[in-house]
């Protein structure tokens, strides 16, 4: 009887762990999407750092946090996380047709 109690307690914890992981992943996706949308083709007071579109290499401008994300991705060997509006629309169309 003690063993079944331990199993009963363990199962919800596994479910909670899975929910926590999914919540963390969703949070990361939400943050990344927000940062991806913060790139602009026009330099502003807040967006002073030049980066390039990861697909066509057009100039884009990002804020300090966006630039940090860009540099971390490049230094880690990941793909450039930014896309210009034209490439972003093409990417979304391809993903939709998928």
N, C-alpha and C positions, 0 to 999 in steps of 0.2 A: 504494500500500500504506500509506503514511503517513496518507492521508486516511481510509481505513477504520479505522485504529487510533484516530484522533481521534473518529470517529463511535462506535466501540465504547465508548470511555471516556465520551462525552457521554451516551449513552442511559442507562447506570446512574445517572448524576448526575441526570437528569430524573426517574427513578423515585425516587431518594432524596429529591429535592425534594418530589415529590408525597407520599411517605410522611411527610416532616417536616411538611408542611402539614396532612395529615390528623391526625397526632399532636398538633399544636398545636390544631387545631379540637376534637378529642376532649378534650384537656386543659381547654380553655376551657369546653366543655359540662359536663364533670364538676365543675369548680369552680363554675360557675353553678348547677347542680342542687344542689350541696351548700349553697350560700349561700341558694338559694330555700327549701330545707327548714329553714333555721335561723330563719325567722320564726315567732313564737309569738303567740298571742292574749293571753298573760299576761306582764306585765313581770317580769323576773327581775333578779338582781344583774348579770348579764352583758348582758342585753338591755334596755337603758335607752332606746333611741331609738324613738320612735313613727313608724311609716310607715303608709300605707294600702294595703289590698288594691287591686291594679290593676284589678280587675273590679267589686267591690261597694263599695269604700271603707271596709270594716271596719278598725278599729284593729288593727295588728300591732306587735310589738316586735322589734327586731333589735339585734345587737351593733354595735360600732364599724365593723367591716369591711362588714357588711350595709348599714349606713347610708351608708358611703362609696359602695358600689355603687349604692344607691338615688339618691343625689345626682348621681353621674356620669351615670346614665341620664336623669334628669330634665333636668339641665343640657345634655345632648347632644341633647335632643329625642326620646329613645327612650321606649318604653313602660315603665311601672312594672314592674320585674321580680318583684314579690312578689304572691302570691295566698294568700288564706286557705284553710283546709282544704276548706271547702265548694266554693269556686270552683275549687280545684285538682282536686277530684274531678270536677266538671262539665267542666272543660277536658280532663281525661284521657279522659272518656267521649266527648266530641265528637271528640277527636283519634283515638280508637280507631274510632269509627263512620265517620270521615273520608271 
